[in-house]
């Protein structure tokens, strides 16, 4: 009954709280409190009364103050009622209650800042119960009147330990309350009283100093400096924290003026404080300490001069970075790399003209570390430096910064490299440039031909126009489905083949029904390929070999043609490099050349390399599965080492036919090949389980028994169950 009544009452009251509560609603809630309703219902009534109650609810709520279970919620409602009768009721309860209810009432009087309760609460300061004395001190602090402050100050005499801290906390609260009401002088007097209190806990000394300094604002600087000079490190540390709350030119100047007079530990503290203040006016003082200060001070001085972005420190940072390998040199390098000022980049670039090669090398290193915008031209110039260290550092930085504009210069540098290490560095920079410019491209797609059906030789439909329309509408992937292209041959699993170009690069892809064909390709700008091929024609020795390897990164038809031509070069070393590049070519375009090499390899080494390349490229070609399977069978027959046989088995896992599965299963009994064969068998079975249930079921039972891989065995068992008719 009461729950239903309360629910209706609360709902009505909450709606009314948005505007004004009626007397009837308040009366209903009061009735709940007077009834035999449960604790939850009464708590909820108090919660709503906190928003709608008037002085009419005070007697009922006050009667609940002594109830351990209801006192808290009663006070929750009373504290919000703007009527003097609440204060009277709370003061009256002070002399009647004990325990937790008494603590709560004292707290509520503090919340309501009842000045008339000061005398009654003050009596509790001397209570032997430390918790009760603490509650009284806090409440007096919240009330925050001069009388409350005087009471707390009087109680300080003879107080010690926790009581002393509690009374001081109350006085801090008084000072804050007075300051908020514009009573600055009275607030300041409290801080000074606590600042001179002896003995006093460190938190009291620090808090009093903070209040005294901040209350005086600029006039508090002498107090701040006095604390900085103090033999009491607690006060010095407090002064440093206070300085961060009152930033300004005066504070910076005052702290800078003290720096030379302080011992090392305090110098470190103030140096860090100046860094956090962020005033560049402290730069000269920090720079002087970084250059000539105590060894323990130099490191923080370096870091904080950097934090300020004080540009004159750059020269010293460079000197220190070159001075050795200790902590100071390491910090200097780190600061140079992360120096925040805008003019730092220009200063570092200017170091490239320094007569000292070590300085030039450092500048190049920092340019690379900072990724200085627009510095590529300067790095190219440095890559032609007379000093090898500078050249190597510049080439390393160019790996991240060189663009198309730097390509001609990099090709020249490669051509005249003076040492193998320099040639490798130039090659790395070229390869990185090509890789950055050869990101997967999806623009400039031209559909050449598209067919959908029983590929490669069965019935199919020409869907070139439809695919072109999809691409024109913005599609970058096309689903091979009857929904897109109709059903040219019923009851047969179909495929979609699309021949297209991306930025002039020819691509051909085939996917099975229900799969998506993504129209992208890695496309290297023709200008880069042309430049590499032109340089290749005139290069010799290591430079030519490096260009061949770079063409592999660029890929594409023209790059492949250049490498194929180099495979017949008169220079055996160039020929060797070209053949290796062919074996590592990233696309199936190179498959015919690799297959030819596999037939008549010039050495045992190339037999292995060609076989690996062949096995890798076969699954990538756009050809019928039967053709891929035959190629891999031939590869398996030529494979002599276990490692190559494993590669063939892995490739077979991409040929989803029953014949491929049978070939893989035939190797399950070979100990060295068992696990690779199991993996390949499961990969094939997952794609053909619907069409070849008997073959899959038999193969998966074998795999489940033979594999040591429990997860793979679980997949095999699942496939075997799925394959049952």
C-alpha positions as CSV (number, residue, x, y, z in Angstrom):
1,X,0.0,0.0,0.0
2,X,2.6,2.5,1.1
3,X,4.9,1.6,-1.8
4,X,2.1,2.4,-4.3
5,X,1.2,5.6,-2.5
6,X,4.8,6.7,-2.3
7,X,5.4,6.0,-6.0
8,X,2.4,8.2,-6.9
9,X,3.5,10.9,-4.5
10,X,7.1,10.9,-5.6
11,X,6.1,11.1,-9.3
12,X,3.8,14.0,-8.6
13,X,6.3,15.8,-6.4
14,X,9.1,15.4,-8.9
15,X,7.0,16.9,-11.7
16,X,6.1,19.8,-9.4
17,X,9.7,20.4,-8.4
18,X,10.3,21.7,-11.9
19,X,8.1,24.7,-11.0
20,X,6.6,25.1,-7.5
21,X,5.5,22.4,-5.1
22,X,2.0,22.6,-3.7
23,X,1.3,22.3,0.0
24,X,-0.7,19.1,-0.6
25,X,2.3,17.4,-2.2
26,X,4.6,18.4,0.7
27,X,2.0,17.2,3.1
28,X,1.8,13.8,1.4
29,X,5.6,13.4,1.7
30,X,5.5,14.4,5.3
31,X,2.8,11.8,5.8
32,X,5.1,9.1,4.4
33,X,7.8,10.1,7.0
34,X,5.3,9.8,9.8
35,X,3.9,6.5,8.6
36,X,5.1,2.9,9.0
37,X,6.6,2.9,5.5
38,X,9.9,1.2,5.0
39,X,13.4,2.8,5.1
40,X,13.7,3.0,1.3
41,X,10.4,4.8,0.9
42,X,11.3,7.3,3.7
43,X,14.7,7.9,2.2
44,X,13.1,8.7,-1.2
45,X,10.6,11.1,0.5
46,X,13.5,13.0,2.1
47,X,15.3,13.1,-1.3
48,X,12.2,14.8,-2.9
49,X,11.7,17.1,0.1
50,X,15.2,18.4,-0.4
51,X,13.7,20.1,-3.5
52,X,10.2,21.0,-2.4
53,X,10.1,21.3,1.4
54,X,9.2,24.4,3.4
55,X,9.3,25.2,7.1
56,X,6.3,22.9,7.5
57,X,8.5,19.9,7.1
58,X,11.1,21.0,9.7
59,X,9.5,19.4,12.8
60,X,9.0,16.0,11.2
61,X,12.6,16.0,9.7
62,X,14.1,17.3,13.0
63,X,12.4,14.4,14.9
64,X,14.4,12.0,12.8
65,X,17.8,13.5,13.6
66,X,18.5,11.0,16.3
67,X,17.6,8.0,14.2
68,X,20.8,6.2,13.0
69,X,19.1,5.0,9.9
70,X,17.3,8.2,9.0
71,X,19.5,11.0,10.3
72,X,21.6,11.4,7.2
73,X,18.6,11.7,4.8
74,X,16.7,14.0,7.2
75,X,19.7,16.4,7.3
76,X,20.0,16.1,3.5
77,X,16.5,17.6,3.3
78,X,16.9,20.1,6.1
79,X,20.1,21.6,4.8
80,X,18.3,22.9,1.7
81,X,15.3,24.5,3.4
82,X,15.8,28.3,3.5
83,X,14.2,28.9,6.9
84,X,15.7,29.9,10.3
85,X,13.7,27.2,12.0
86,X,16.1,24.6,10.5
87,X,19.1,26.2,12.3
88,X,17.1,26.3,15.6
89,X,16.2,22.6,15.2
90,X,19.9,21.7,14.5
91,X,21.2,23.7,17.4
92,X,18.6,22.2,19.7
93,X,19.7,18.7,18.6
94,X,23.4,19.4,19.6
95,X,22.7,19.0,23.3
96,X,20.6,15.8,22.9
97,X,22.5,13.6,20.4
98,X,25.6,11.5,20.5
99,X,27.6,9.4,18.2
100,X,27.2,9.6,14.4
101,X,23.9,11.6,14.5
102,X,25.8,14.3,16.5
103,X,28.6,14.3,14.0
104,X,26.1,14.8,11.2
105,X,24.3,17.7,12.9
106,X,27.6,19.5,13.6
107,X,28.5,19.1,9.9
108,X,25.1,20.4,8.8
109,X,25.5,23.5,11.0
110,X,28.8,24.1,9.2
111,X,27.2,23.6,5.8
112,X,24.5,26.2,6.7
113,X,27.2,28.5,8.2
114,X,25.1,29.1,11.3
115,X,26.9,31.8,13.2
116,X,24.7,31.4,16.2
117,X,26.0,27.8,16.7
118,X,29.6,28.8,17.1
119,X,29.6,28.8,20.9
120,X,27.8,25.5,21.2
121,X,30.1,23.9,18.6
122,X,33.2,25.4,20.2
123,X,32.5,23.3,23.3
124,X,33.1,20.2,21.3
125,X,36.7,21.2,20.4
126,X,37.9,20.0,23.8
127,X,36.0,16.7,23.5
128,X,38.3,13.6,24.2
129,X,36.7,12.0,21.1
130,X,39.2,13.1,18.3
131,X,36.6,12.5,15.6
132,X,34.1,14.8,17.3
133,X,36.7,17.5,17.9
134,X,37.7,17.3,14.2
135,X,34.1,17.6,13.1
136,X,33.7,20.7,15.3
137,X,36.9,22.3,13.9
138,X,35.7,21.7,10.3
139,X,32.2,23.1,11.0
140,X,33.7,26.3,12.6
141,X,35.9,26.7,9.6
142,X,33.0,26.5,7.3
143,X,31.0,29.0,9.3
144,X,34.1,31.2,8.9
145,X,33.1,34.2,11.1
146,X,35.6,36.2,13.2
147,X,34.1,34.6,16.3
148,X,34.7,31.1,14.8
149,X,38.3,32.0,14.0
150,X,39.0,33.4,17.4
151,X,37.6,30.2,19.0
152,X,39.8,28.0,16.9
153,X,42.9,30.2,17.6
154,X,42.2,30.0,21.3
155,X,42.0,26.3,21.0
156,X,45.5,26.1,19.4
157,X,47.1,26.7,22.8
158,X,48.2,23.4,24.2
159,X,46.9,21.4,21.2
160,X,49.2,18.8,19.6
161,X,49.2,16.0,17.2
162,X,46.0,15.3,15.3
163,X,44.0,17.9,17.2
164,X,46.5,20.6,16.3
165,X,46.2,19.7,12.6
166,X,42.4,19.7,12.8
167,X,42.3,23.1,14.4
168,X,44.6,24.5,11.8
169,X,42.4,23.0,9.1
170,X,39.5,24.8,10.6
171,X,41.4,28.0,10.6
172,X,42.4,27.5,6.9
173,X,38.7,27.1,6.1
174,X,37.9,30.3,8.0
175,X,40.5,32.2,6.1
176,X,39.1,30.9,2.8
177,X,35.6,31.8,3.8
178,X,36.6,35.3,4.8
179,X,38.6,35.9,1.6
180,X,35.5,34.9,-0.4
181,X,33.5,37.5,1.4
182,X,36.0,40.3,0.9
183,X,37.5,40.2,4.4
184,X,41.0,40.1,3.1
185,X,42.7,41.6,6.2
186,X,41.1,39.1,8.5
187,X,42.0,36.2,6.2
188,X,45.6,37.4,5.9
189,X,45.8,37.6,9.7
190,X,44.9,34.0,10.0
191,X,47.5,32.9,7.5
192,X,50.2,34.9,9.3
193,X,49.1,33.4,12.6
194,X,49.5,29.9,11.3
195,X,52.7,30.8,9.4
196,X,54.3,31.8,12.7
197,X,52.9,28.9,14.7
198,X,55.6,26.8,16.4
199,X,55.9,23.9,16.4
200,X,53.7,23.2,13.4
201,X,53.3,20.2,11.0
202,X,54.9,20.7,7.6
203,X,51.5,20.8,5.8
204,X,50.4,23.6,8.0
205,X,53.6,25.6,7.4
206,X,53.4,25.1,3.7
207,X,49.6,25.9,3.5
208,X,50.0,29.0,5.6
209,X,52.9,30.3,3.5
210,X,50.8,29.7,0.3
211,X,47.8,31.6,1.8
212,X,50.0,34.5,3.1
213,X,51.8,34.9,-0.2
214,X,48.8,34.6,-2.6
215,X,46.7,36.9,-0.4
216,X,49.4,39.6,-0.7
217,X,49.8,39.0,-4.4
218,X,52.9,40.9,-5.7
219,X,53.6,42.2,-2.2
220,X,54.0,38.6,-1.2
221,X,57.2,38.1,-3.2
222,X,59.5,39.0,-0.3
223,X,57.8,36.2,1.8
224,X,58.2,33.9,-1.2
225,X,61.9,34.6,-1.5
226,X,62.4,34.3,2.3
227,X,61.0,30.8,2.0
228,X,63.3,30.0,-0.9
229,X,66.3,31.0,1.2
230,X,64.9,29.2,4.3
231,X,66.9,26.3,5.8
232,X,63.6,24.5,5.9
233,X,63.4,22.6,2.6
234,X,59.7,22.1,3.1
235,X,59.1,25.8,2.8
236,X,61.5,26.1,-0.1
237,X,59.6,23.4,-2.0
238,X,56.3,25.1,-1.0
239,X,57.6,28.4,-2.4
240,X,58.4,26.7,-5.7
241,X,54.9,25.4,-6.0
242,X,53.4,28.7,-5.0
243,X,55.4,30.5,-7.7
244,X,53.6,28.4,-10.3
245,X,50.3,29.9,-9.1
246,X,51.4,33.5,-9.5
247,X,53.3,33.6,-12.8
248,X,54.5,37.0,-14.1
249,X,57.6,38.9,-15.0
250,X,58.2,39.9,-11.3
251,X,58.1,36.3,-10.1
252,X,60.6,35.2,-12.9
253,X,62.9,38.1,-12.1
254,X,62.8,37.4,-8.4
255,X,63.6,33.7,-8.8
256,X,66.4,34.3,-11.3
257,X,67.9,36.8,-8.9
258,X,68.1,34.1,-6.2
259,X,69.6,31.4,-8.4
260,X,73.3,32.3,-7.9
261,X,72.9,32.4,-4.2
262,X,71.4,29.0,-3.7
263,X,72.9,25.7,-2.9
264,X,72.8,23.0,-5.6
265,X,69.7,21.2,-4.4
266,X,67.7,24.4,-4.4
267,X,69.1,25.6,-7.7
268,X,67.7,22.4,-9.3
269,X,64.3,23.1,-7.7
270,X,64.2,26.7,-8.9
271,X,65.5,25.8,-12.4
272,X,62.7,23.3,-12.8
273,X,60.2,25.9,-11.5
274,X,61.4,28.5,-14.1
275,X,61.0,25.9,-16.8
276,X,57.4,25.3,-15.8
277,X,56.7,29.0,-15.6
278,X,57.5,29.2,-19.3
279,X,58.9,32.8,-19.2
280,X,61.7,33.1,-21.7
281,X,63.2,35.9,-19.6
282,X,64.7,33.1,-17.5
283,X,66.6,31.9,-20.6
284,X,69.9,33.7,-20.0
285,X,70.2,32.5,-16.4
286,X,69.4,28.9,-17.4
287,X,71.9,29.1,-20.2
288,X,74.6,30.3,-17.9
289,X,74.0,27.4,-15.5
290,X,73.8,25.0,-18.4
291,X,77.3,26.2,-19.5
292,X,79.1,26.8,-16.2
293,X,76.9,25.5,-13.4
294,X,77.5,22.6,-11.1
295,X,77.4,19.3,-12.9
296,X,74.2,18.3,-11.1
297,X,72.5,21.5,-12.2
298,X,73.6,21.6,-15.8
299,X,71.3,18.8,-17.0
300,X,68.1,20.3,-15.6
301,X,69.2,23.7,-16.9
302,X,69.6,22.3,-20.4
303,X,66.2,20.6,-20.4
304,X,64.4,23.7,-19.0
305,X,66.1,26.1,-21.4
306,X,64.8,23.8,-24.1
307,X,61.3,23.8,-22.5
308,X,61.4,27.6,-22.8
309,X,62.4,27.4,-26.4
310,X,65.3,29.8,-25.7
311,X,67.0,29.9,-29.1
312,X,70.5,31.1,-27.9
313,X,70.8,27.7,-26.1
314,X,71.0,25.9,-29.5
315,X,74.7,26.7,-29.9
316,X,75.5,25.3,-26.5
317,X,73.4,22.3,-27.1
318,X,75.3,21.6,-30.3
319,X,78.7,21.9,-28.5
320,X,77.5,19.6,-25.7
321,X,76.1,17.1,-28.1
322,X,79.5,16.8,-29.8
323,X,81.5,16.8,-26.5
324,X,81.1,13.2,-25.6
325,X,78.8,10.3,-24.9
326,X,77.8,11.0,-21.3
327,X,74.4,12.0,-19.9
328,X,75.0,15.6,-20.8
329,X,75.7,14.9,-24.4
330,X,72.8,12.5,-24.7
331,X,70.5,15.1,-23.1
332,X,71.8,17.8,-25.5
333,X,71.0,15.6,-28.5
334,X,67.6,14.9,-27.2
335,X,66.9,18.6,-26.6
336,X,68.2,19.5,-30.1
337,X,65.8,17.0,-31.6
338,X,62.8,18.3,-29.7
339,X,63.6,22.0,-29.4
340,X,60.2,23.8,-29.6
341,X,61.1,27.2,-31.0
342,X,60.2,27.9,-34.6
343,X,63.6,29.4,-35.4
344,X,65.3,26.3,-34.2
345,X,64.9,24.6,-37.6
346,X,66.6,27.6,-39.3
347,X,69.4,27.6,-36.8
348,X,70.0,23.9,-37.2
349,X,70.0,24.2,-41.1
350,X,72.4,27.0,-40.8
351,X,74.8,24.7,-39.0
352,X,75.3,22.9,-42.3
353,X,77.7,25.6,-43.4
354,X,79.9,25.3,-40.3
355,X,83.5,24.6,-41.1
356,X,83.7,21.7,-38.6
357,X,82.5,18.5,-40.2
358,X,81.3,17.2,-36.8
359,X,78.9,20.2,-36.5
360,X,77.7,19.6,-40.1
361,X,77.1,15.9,-39.3
362,X,75.2,16.8,-36.1
363,X,73.1,19.3,-38.0
364,X,72.1,16.6,-40.6
365,X,71.3,14.2,-37.8
366,X,69.0,16.8,-36.1
367,X,67.3,17.7,-39.4
368,X,66.4,14.1,-39.9
369,X,65.3,13.6,-36.3
370,X,63.2,16.8,-36.3
371,X,61.9,16.0,-39.9
372,X,62.5,19.7,-40.8
373,X,60.1,20.8,-43.4
374,X,61.7,21.9,-46.7
375,X,65.2,20.7,-45.7
376,X,65.5,18.1,-48.4
377,X,67.4,20.4,-50.7
378,X,69.9,21.1,-47.9
379,X,70.3,17.4,-47.2
380,X,71.0,16.7,-50.9
381,X,73.8,19.3,-50.7
382,X,75.1,17.7,-47.5
383,X,75.1,14.3,-49.3
384,X,77.8,15.7,-51.5
385,X,79.9,16.9,-48.6
386,X,83.6,16.3,-48.5
387,X,83.3,14.4,-45.3
388,X,82.0,10.9,-45.5
389,X,80.3,11.1,-42.1
390,X,78.3,14.0,-43.2
391,X,77.4,12.3,-46.5
392,X,76.2,9.2,-44.7
393,X,74.2,11.1,-42.2
394,X,72.5,13.1,-45.0
395,X,71.6,10.0,-47.0
396,X,70.1,8.5,-43.8
397,X,68.0,11.6,-43.3
398,X,66.9,11.6,-47.0
399,X,65.3,8.2,-46.6
400,X,62.5,10.0,-44.8
401,X,62.5,13.4,-46.6
402,X,63.5,12.9,-50.2
403,X,60.7,13.5,-52.8
404,X,60.4,13.6,-56.5
405,X,62.4,16.8,-56.6
406,X,65.4,15.1,-55.1
407,X,65.3,12.0,-57.3
408,X,67.8,13.3,-60.0
409,X,70.3,14.2,-57.3
410,X,70.0,10.9,-55.5
411,X,70.6,9.1,-58.8
412,X,73.8,11.1,-59.3
413,X,74.9,10.4,-55.7
414,X,74.4,6.7,-56.2
415,X,76.4,6.8,-59.4
416,X,79.4,8.4,-57.8
417,X,79.3,6.7,-54.4
418,X,82.8,6.4,-53.1
419,X,82.3,3.3,-50.9
420,X,80.0,0.3,-50.6
421,X,78.4,1.7,-47.4
422,X,77.6,5.0,-49.2
423,X,76.1,3.1,-52.1
424,X,73.9,1.1,-49.8
425,X,72.8,4.3,-48.1
426,X,71.9,6.0,-51.4
427,X,70.1,2.8,-52.5
428,X,68.1,2.8,-49.3
429,X,67.1,6.5,-49.8
430,X,66.0,5.7,-53.4
431,X,64.0,2.7,-52.4
432,X,62.3,4.7,-49.6
433,X,61.4,7.5,-52.1
434,X,59.9,5.0,-54.5
435,X,58.0,3.2,-51.8
436,X,56.5,6.5,-50.6
437,X,55.4,7.5,-54.1
438,X,54.1,4.0,-54.9
439,X,51.3,3.7,-52.4
440,X,48.3,1.7,-53.4
441,X,46.4,3.7,-56.0
442,X,42.7,3.7,-56.6
443,X,42.4,6.7,-58.9
444,X,42.4,6.8,-62.7
445,X,40.8,3.3,-63.0
446,X,40.0,2.3,-66.6
447,X,38.0,-0.9,-67.1
448,X,39.3,-2.8,-70.1
449,X,37.3,-6.0,-70.0
450,X,35.0,-7.7,-67.4
451,X,33.3,-11.1,-67.7
452,X,31.1,-13.1,-65.3
453,X,30.3,-16.7,-65.5
454,X,31.8,-20.2,-65.6
455,X,35.4,-19.1,-66.1
456,X,37.8,-19.6,-67.7
457,X,36.3,-21.5,-70.6
458,X,32.6,-22.0,-69.7
459,X,29.5,-19.9,-70.5
460,X,30.0,-16.3,-69.4
461,X,28.6,-12.8,-69.9
462,X,30.4,-9.6,-70.9
463,X,29.8,-7.2,-68.0
464,X,32.3,-4.5,-68.9
465,X,29.7,-1.8,-69.2
466,X,28.1,-2.6,-65.9
467,X,31.5,-2.7,-64.0
468,X,32.5,0.6,-65.7
469,X,29.2,2.2,-64.4
470,X,29.9,1.0,-60.9
471,X,33.4,2.4,-60.9
472,X,32.1,5.7,-62.3
473,X,29.6,5.9,-59.4
474,X,32.6,5.6,-57.0
475,X,32.8,1.9,-56.3
476,X,36.3,0.7,-55.5
477,X,35.2,-2.9,-55.0
478,X,32.8,-5.0,-57.0
479,X,30.9,-8.0,-55.7
480,X,30.8,-11.1,-57.9
481,X,27.1,-11.8,-57.6
482,X,24.0,-12.5,-59.6
483,X,22.5,-9.4,-58.1
484,X,25.0,-7.3,-59.9
485,X,25.3,-9.2,-63.2
486,X,22.4,-11.7,-63.5
487,X,22.9,-15.5,-63.8
488,X,24.5,-16.4,-67.1
489,X,24.8,-20.1,-66.2
490,X,22.4,-21.7,-63.7
491,X,23.6,-24.2,-61.1
492,X,27.3,-23.4,-61.5
493,X,29.7,-21.6,-59.2
494,X,30.7,-18.5,-61.2
495,X,33.7,-16.2,-61.2
496,X,34.3,-12.5,-62.1
497,X,37.3,-11.4,-64.0
498,X,38.2,-7.8,-64.6
499,X,41.1,-6.5,-66.7
500,X,41.8,-2.8,-65.9
501,X,44.5,-0.2,-65.5
502,X,45.3,2.0,-62.5
503,X,47.3,5.1,-63.4
504,X,48.4,3.3,-66.6
505,X,49.5,0.1,-64.8
506,X,47.7,-3.0,-66.2
507,X,46.0,-5.3,-63.7
508,X,43.9,-8.4,-64.0
509,X,42.0,-10.0,-61.2
510,X,39.6,-12.9,-60.7
511,X,37.4,-13.7,-57.7
512,X,34.8,-16.4,-57.0
513,X,31.1,-15.8,-56.7
514,X,30.1,-13.9,-53.5
515,X,33.6,-12.4,-53.2
516,X,34.6,-8.8,-53.6
517,X,37.1,-7.7,-56.3
518,X,39.0,-4.7,-55.1
519,X,40.1,-2.3,-57.9
520,X,43.5,-1.2,-56.6
521,X,47.1,-1.7,-57.5
522,X,50.5,-0.4,-56.4
523,X,51.3,2.3,-58.9
524,X,54.7,4.0,-59.2
525,X,54.6,7.3,-61.1
526,X,55.9,6.9,-64.6
527,X,58.4,9.7,-64.1
528,X,60.2,7.7,-61.4
529,X,60.3,4.5,-63.5
530,X,61.6,6.5,-66.5
531,X,64.3,8.1,-64.4
532,X,65.4,4.8,-62.9
533,X,65.6,3.1,-66.3
534,X,67.5,6.0,-67.8
535,X,70.0,5.9,-65.0
536,X,70.3,2.1,-65.3
537,X,71.3,2.4,-68.9
538,X,74.4,4.5,-68.0
539,X,75.3,2.9,-64.7
540,X,78.0,0.4,-63.9
541,X,79.0,-1.9,-61.1
542,X,77.4,-1.5,-57.7
543,X,75.3,1.5,-58.9
544,X,73.7,-0.6,-61.6
545,X,73.0,-3.5,-59.2
546,X,71.4,-1.0,-56.7
547,X,69.2,0.4,-59.5
548,X,68.0,-3.1,-60.4
549,X,67.0,-3.7,-56.8
550,X,65.2,-0.3,-56.7
551,X,63.3,-1.3,-59.9
552,X,61.9,-4.2,-58.0
553,X,60.4,-1.8,-55.5
554,X,58.9,0.3,-58.3
555,X,57.7,-2.9,-60.2
556,X,55.4,-2.4,-63.2
557,X,55.9,-3.6,-66.8
558,X,58.7,-1.1,-67.8
559,X,60.7,-1.9,-64.6
560,X,60.3,-5.6,-65.3
561,X,61.5,-5.2,-68.9
562,X,64.6,-3.4,-67.8
563,X,65.4,-6.1,-65.2
564,X,64.8,-8.9,-67.8
565,X,67.2,-7.1,-70.2
566,X,69.9,-6.8,-67.5
567,X,69.6,-10.6,-66.9
568,X,71.6,-10.9,-70.1
569,X,74.2,-8.3,-69.2
570,X,77.9,-9.1,-70.0
571,X,78.9,-8.2,-66.4
572,X,78.4,-11.4,-64.4
573,X,77.7,-9.4,-61.2
574,X,75.0,-7.4,-62.9
575,X,73.5,-10.5,-64.4
576,X,73.5,-12.2,-61.0
577,X,71.7,-9.2,-59.4
578,X,69.1,-9.1,-62.2
579,X,68.3,-12.8,-61.8
580,X,68.0,-12.4,-58.0
581,X,65.6,-9.5,-58.6
582,X,63.5,-11.5,-61.0
583,X,63.2,-14.3,-58.4
584,X,62.0,-11.7,-55.8
585,X,59.7,-9.8,-58.1
586,X,56.5,-8.8,-56.3
587,X,53.9,-9.5,-59.0
588,X,53.0,-12.5,-61.2
589,X,54.2,-10.6,-64.3
590,X,57.7,-12.1,-63.7
591,X,56.4,-15.7,-63.6
592,X,57.3,-16.6,-67.2
593,X,60.9,-15.4,-66.6
594,X,61.2,-17.2,-63.3
595,X,59.8,-20.4,-64.9
596,X,62.3,-20.2,-67.6
597,X,65.1,-19.7,-65.1
598,X,63.9,-22.7,-63.2
599,X,64.2,-24.9,-66.2
600,X,67.9,-24.0,-66.7
601,X,69.4,-22.3,-63.6
602,X,73.0,-21.2,-63.9
603,X,73.8,-22.6,-60.5
604,X,72.5,-24.6,-57.6
605,X,71.8,-21.3,-55.8
606,X,69.6,-20.0,-58.5
607,X,67.8,-23.3,-58.7
608,X,66.7,-22.7,-55.1
609,X,66.0,-19.0,-55.6
610,X,64.0,-19.6,-58.8
611,X,62.0,-22.4,-57.2
612,X,61.1,-20.2,-54.3
613,X,60.1,-17.4,-56.6
614,X,58.1,-19.7,-58.8
615,X,56.2,-21.2,-55.9
616,X,55.4,-17.8,-54.5
617,X,54.2,-16.4,-57.8
618,X,52.1,-19.3,-59.1
619,X,49.1,-18.7,-56.7
620,X,49.2,-14.9,-57.6
621,X,48.7,-15.4,-61.4
622,X,45.3,-15.0,-63.0
623,X,44.9,-18.6,-64.3
624,X,42.6,-21.6,-63.8
625,X,43.2,-23.6,-60.7
626,X,44.1,-26.7,-62.7
627,X,47.0,-24.8,-64.3
628,X,48.2,-23.6,-60.9
629,X,48.0,-27.1,-59.6
630,X,50.0,-28.5,-62.4
631,X,52.7,-25.9,-61.9
632,X,52.9,-26.6,-58.2
633,X,53.1,-30.4,-58.9
634,X,56.1,-29.7,-61.1
635,X,57.6,-27.5,-58.4
636,X,57.2,-30.3,-55.8
637,X,58.9,-32.7,-58.1
638,X,61.9,-30.3,-58.4
639,X,62.1,-29.5,-54.7
640,X,64.9,-31.3,-53.0
641,X,65.0,-29.6,-49.6
642,X,62.4,-29.8,-47.0
643,X,62.2,-26.0,-46.8
644,X,61.1,-25.7,-50.5
645,X,58.7,-28.6,-50.2
646,X,57.0,-26.8,-47.3
647,X,56.7,-23.7,-49.5
648,X,55.0,-25.7,-52.2
649,X,52.5,-27.1,-49.7
650,X,51.7,-23.7,-48.4
651,X,51.1,-22.5,-51.9
652,X,48.8,-25.4,-52.6
653,X,46.6,-24.2,-49.7
654,X,45.6,-21.3,-52.0
655,X,44.4,-23.7,-54.8
656,X,40.9,-24.7,-53.7
657,X,40.3,-27.9,-55.6
658,X,39.7,-31.6,-54.7
659,X,42.9,-32.5,-56.7
660,X,44.9,-30.0,-54.7
661,X,43.5,-31.5,-51.5
662,X,44.5,-35.0,-52.6
663,X,48.1,-33.8,-53.4
664,X,48.4,-32.2,-50.0
665,X,47.0,-35.3,-48.2
666,X,49.6,-37.5,-49.9
667,X,52.2,-35.7,-47.8
668,X,50.6,-36.2,-44.4
669,X,52.7,-39.2,-43.6
670,X,56.0,-37.4,-44.2
671,X,57.2,-36.3,-40.7
672,X,59.0,-33.2,-41.8
673,X,56.1,-32.0,-43.9
674,X,53.1,-33.2,-41.8
675,X,52.2,-29.9,-40.1
676,X,52.5,-27.8,-43.2
677,X,50.4,-30.4,-45.1
678,X,47.8,-30.3,-42.3
679,X,47.6,-26.5,-42.5
680,X,47.2,-26.5,-46.3
681,X,44.6,-29.3,-46.2
682,X,42.4,-27.4,-43.7
683,X,42.7,-24.2,-45.8
684,X,41.6,-26.0,-48.9
685,X,38.8,-27.9,-47.2
686,X,37.2,-24.8,-45.7
687,X,36.7,-23.5,-49.3
688,X,35.4,-26.7,-51.0
689,X,33.5,-28.4,-48.2
690,X,30.1,-27.7,-49.8
691,X,31.1,-29.2,-53.1
692,X,33.3,-32.1,-52.1
693,X,32.0,-33.5,-48.9
694,X,33.3,-37.0,-49.1
695,X,36.9,-35.9,-50.0
696,X,36.9,-33.3,-47.2
697,X,35.5,-35.6,-44.6
698,X,38.1,-38.3,-45.3
699,X,41.0,-35.7,-45.3
700,X,39.9,-33.9,-42.2
701,X,39.7,-37.1,-40.2
702,X,43.4,-37.8,-41.0
703,X,44.4,-34.2,-40.2
704,X,42.6,-34.3,-36.8
705,X,44.5,-37.5,-35.9
706,X,48.0,-36.4,-37.1
707,X,48.4,-32.7,-36.3
708,X,49.9,-31.6,-33.0
709,X,48.1,-28.3,-33.3
710,X,45.0,-28.5,-31.1
711,X,43.3,-25.5,-32.7
712,X,43.9,-26.9,-36.1
713,X,42.6,-30.3,-35.1
714,X,39.4,-28.6,-33.8
715,X,38.9,-26.9,-37.2
716,X,39.5,-30.2,-39.0
717,X,36.9,-32.0,-36.8
718,X,34.4,-29.2,-37.4
719,X,34.9,-29.6,-41.1
720,X,34.5,-33.3,-41.0
721,X,31.2,-33.0,-39.2
722,X,30.1,-30.4,-41.7
723,X,31.0,-32.6,-44.6
724,X,28.8,-35.5,-43.5
725,X,25.9,-36.0,-46.1
